[in-house]
């Protein structure tokens, strides 16, 4: 029972962090139709900034700077690079998606050169502290991941639901041409979406490399790709779907790791591919994802 609860809490914490990343994927896709492959590099950039700044301005200040700078870089990427490759034309989204692959390679290469072979601590206030919750001992960083992610995701959902930008985003996702005719400024809407996704990626980086993880390394950005199946499972256009998909992926990864000895028949390291196996199984049943709107294109 203790092992089950430990895997459950670990899966919820991991799913919460994946939800921050997956929500970024979905927000960008709704606003621009682009599948962003730059999320790994943006996440790595956010983590790197916290790592190099926390000694001088403290963890909270470093995190604030990292979130703002990563959001600005994501917005500049969209405004100065992607929108010059077809503008807001939905038919250019495929080309812009390919451009994000090239941008990701450039950013990751530069950040990997700066990090080298080091493991960089982020100076988070939770450290290696743990808390006893009944029979289960939980790292404080995991509790913080769940609480902070819940607040951030709640804030993002409030933006989607109650702000003019959120209304414009939903209108653009339904019909870009009609939204433009109604006065929605698509360029501003999608740039703001990229900024939000960048900010969420920087926040996610802090919890991905917190205890029990050893610290930030040059391959940390690859973890962002595990949130990609979560966004696809949700249907790519549904923030709620991204949240549910993230929890499903996080719990799957945690339980596979927790019961690895009982699943040895599936081979060593199955936990690394489990998220993708779940994605394939779900898409075989629901090709458009769990929460895709009617008429949505297959993912």
C-alpha positions in Angstrom: 0.0 0.0 0.0 2.8 2.4 0.8 4.4 1.7 -2.6 1.0 2.5 -4.3 0.6 5.8 -2.4 4.2 6.8 -3.1 3.7 6.1 -6.8 0.4 8.0 -6.7 1.8 11.1 -5.2 4.9 11.0 -7.4 2.6 10.6 -10.5 0.5 13.5 -9.5 3.5 15.7 -9.0 5.0 14.7 -12.3 1.7 15.1 -14.1 1.3 18.6 -12.6 4.6 19.6 -14.1 3.9 18.0 -17.4 0.6 19.9 -17.4 2.5 23.2 -17.4 4.4 22.1 -20.5 1.4 20.5 -22.2 -0.7 23.6 -21.6 1.9 25.6 -23.5 1.8 23.2 -26.4 -2.0 23.5 -26.6 -2.1 27.3 -26.2 0.3 27.8 -29.1 -1.5 25.3 -31.2 -4.9 27.0 -30.6 -3.5 30.4 -31.4 -1.3 29.6 -34.4 -1.8 26.0 -35.5 1.9 25.5 -34.9 3.3 22.4 -33.1 6.1 24.0 -31.2 9.3 21.9 -31.0 11.1 24.8 -29.2 9.6 23.9 -25.8 12.6 21.8 -24.8 15.0 24.6 -25.4 12.7 27.2 -23.8 12.5 25.0 -20.7 16.2 24.6 -20.6 16.7 28.4 -21.0 14.4 29.0 -18.0 16.2 26.5 -15.8 19.6 27.8 -16.9 18.7 31.4 -16.0 17.5 30.3 -12.5 20.8 28.3 -12.1 23.1 31.2 -12.9 21.1 34.0 -11.2 20.0 32.5 -7.9 23.3 33.2 -6.1 23.1 36.9 -6.9 19.4 37.8 -6.6 17.9 34.9 -4.7 15.7 32.0 -5.9 12.5 34.0 -6.1 14.2 36.9 -8.0 15.9 34.4 -10.3 12.7 32.6 -11.0 10.9 35.9 -11.8 13.6 36.9 -14.2 13.7 33.5 -15.8 9.9 33.5 -16.4 9.9 37.0 -17.9 13.0 36.4 -20.1 11.8 33.0 -21.4 8.3 34.5 -22.1 10.0 37.4 -24.0 12.2 35.0 -26.0 9.2 32.9 -26.9 7.2 36.0 -27.9 10.1 37.4 -30.0 10.5 34.0 -31.7 7.0 34.1 -32.8 6.9 37.8 -33.8 10.3 38.1 -35.4 10.8 34.7 -36.9 7.6 32.6 -37.4 5.3 35.5 -38.4 7.7 36.4 -41.1 7.3 32.9 -42.5 3.7 33.1 -43.7 2.3 35.5 -41.1 -1.0 34.3 -39.6 -1.9 32.2 -42.6 -3.1 28.8 -41.2 -1.7 27.1 -44.3 1.8 28.3 -43.2 1.6 26.5 -39.9 3.3 23.4 -41.2 6.3 25.4 -42.4 6.4 27.3 -39.1 6.4 24.0 -37.3 9.5 22.9 -39.2 11.1 26.3 -38.4 10.7 25.6 -34.7 12.8 22.4 -35.0 15.7 24.5 -36.4 15.3 27.2 -33.7 15.2 24.5 -31.0 18.5 23.0 -32.3 20.2 26.4 -32.3 19.1 27.2 -28.8 19.8 23.8 -27.3 23.3 23.7 -28.9 24.2 27.1 -27.4 22.8 26.3 -23.9 24.4 22.8 -23.9 27.8 24.6 -24.7 27.3 26.9 -21.7 26.2 24.1 -19.3 28.8 21.6 -20.5 29.0 18.5 -18.4 28.0 20.2 -15.2 25.0 19.6 -12.9 23.7 23.0 -12.0 21.7 23.5 -8.7 18.8 25.9 -8.9 18.9 26.9 -5.3 15.2 26.1 -4.7 14.1 26.6 -1.0 12.8 23.0 -0.8 16.2 21.3 -1.1 16.1 17.7 -0.1 13.5 18.2 2.7 10.8 15.6 3.0 7.4 15.4 4.8 5.7 12.4 6.3 2.1 12.1 5.1 0.9 9.0 7.1 2.8 6.0 5.9 4.3 7.9 2.9 7.4 10.1 2.9 7.1 12.8 0.2 9.7 15.2 -1.0 8.7 18.8 -0.3 9.6 19.7 -3.9 6.9 17.3 -5.1 4.3 18.9 -2.8 5.4 22.4 -4.0 5.1 21.2 -7.6 1.5 20.2 -7.1 0.5 23.4 -5.3 2.4 25.8 -7.6 1.2 24.0 -10.7 -2.4 24.1 -9.5 -2.2 27.9 -9.0 -0.4 28.5 -12.3 -2.9 26.3 -14.3 -5.8 27.9 -12.5 -4.5 31.3 -13.5 -4.1 30.2 -17.1 -7.6 28.9 -17.2 -8.9 32.2 -15.8 -7.1 34.0 -18.6 -8.7 31.7 -21.1 -12.2 32.2 -19.6 -12.5 35.7 -18.3 -10.1 38.0 -20.3 -10.6 39.6 -23.8 -7.4 37.9 -24.9 -8.9 34.5 -23.8 -12.0 35.2 -25.8 -10.0 36.2 -28.8 -7.9 33.1 -28.5 -11.0 30.9 -28.5 -12.4 32.8 -31.4 -9.2 32.4 -33.4 -9.1 28.7 -32.6 -12.6 28.2 -34.0 -12.3 30.3 -37.2 -9.3 32.5 -37.8 -10.8 34.3 -40.8 -14.1 35.1 -39.0 -12.2 36.2 -35.9 -10.1 38.6 -38.1 -13.2 40.0 -39.7 -14.6 40.6 -36.2 -11.6 42.7 -35.3 -9.4 40.2 -33.5 -5.8 41.1 -33.9 -4.4 37.6 -34.6 -0.7 38.6 -34.5 -1.1 40.0 -30.9 -3.2 37.0 -29.8 -0.7 34.4 -31.0 2.4 36.3 -29.7 0.8 36.5 -26.2 0.1 32.8 -26.4 3.8 32.1 -27.1 4.7 34.3 -24.2 2.4 32.4 -21.8 3.8 29.1 -23.1 7.3 30.3 -22.5 6.6 31.4 -19.0 5.0 28.1 -18.1 8.0 26.2 -19.5 10.4 28.2 -17.4 8.3 27.5 -14.3 8.1 23.7 -15.1 11.9 23.6 -15.4 12.3 24.4 -11.7 10.3 21.4 -10.6 11.7 19.0 -13.2 15.2 19.4 -11.8 14.3 19.7 -8.1 15.0 16.9 -5.6 15.2 14.0 -6.1 16.5 14.9 -9.5 20.3 15.7 -9.4 20.0 19.2 -11.0 20.0 21.0 -14.3 22.0 19.3 -17.1 22.2 19.9 -20.8 19.8 17.1 -21.6 17.0 18.5 -19.3 15.1 20.0 -22.2 14.5 16.5 -23.6 12.1 15.9 -20.7 9.7 18.4 -22.2 9.1 15.9 -25.0 7.4 13.6 -22.5 4.6 16.2 -22.2 4.0 16.1 -25.9 2.1 12.8 -25.7 0.0 14.5 -23.0 -1.1 17.3 -25.3 -1.8 14.9 -28.1 -3.9 12.7 -25.8 -6.0 15.7 -24.9 -6.6 16.5 -28.6 -4.2 19.5 -29.0 -6.9 22.1 -28.8 -8.3 21.3 -25.3 -6.6 22.8 -22.2 -8.7 20.4 -20.1 -7.6 17.6 -22.3 -4.0 18.6 -21.8 -4.5 18.5 -18.0 -6.1 15.1 -18.1 -3.5 13.8 -20.5 -0.7 15.1 -18.4 -2.0 13.3 -15.3 -2.4 10.1 -17.2 1.1 10.3 -18.5 2.6 11.3 -15.1 0.8 8.5 -13.3 1.7 5.9 -15.9 5.4 6.9 -15.7 5.4 6.8 -11.9 3.6 3.5 -11.5 5.7 1.8 -14.2 8.8 3.0 -12.4 7.4 1.9 -9.0 6.4 -1.5 -10.2 9.4 -2.1 -12.5 10.3 -5.4 -10.9 6.8 -6.7 -11.6 6.9 -5.5 -15.2 10.3 -6.9 -16.1 8.7 -8.9 -18.9 8.3 -5.6 -20.7 12.0 -5.0 -20.6 14.4 -2.6 -18.7 13.7 1.0 -19.2 10.1 0.5 -20.2 9.2 3.6 -18.1 11.0 5.8 -20.6 8.7 4.7 -23.4 5.5 4.1 -21.4 4.1 7.7 -22.1 4.4 7.1 -25.8 2.9 3.6 -25.5 -0.1 5.0 -23.8 -0.4 7.7 -26.4 -0.4 5.1 -29.2 -3.0 2.9 -27.5 -5.3 5.8 -26.9 -5.0 7.2 -30.4 -5.8 3.8 -31.8 -9.2 4.1 -30.1 -9.7 7.9 -30.4 -7.5 9.2 -33.3 -8.4 12.8 -32.6 -7.5 12.6 -28.9 -9.6 12.3 -25.8 -11.1 15.8 -25.7 -10.9 16.9 -29.4 -13.9 18.9 -30.7 -16.1 17.3 -33.3 -14.7 17.6 -36.7 -11.2 18.2 -35.4 -8.3 16.9 -37.5 -6.7 13.7 -36.5 -3.4 14.1 -34.6 
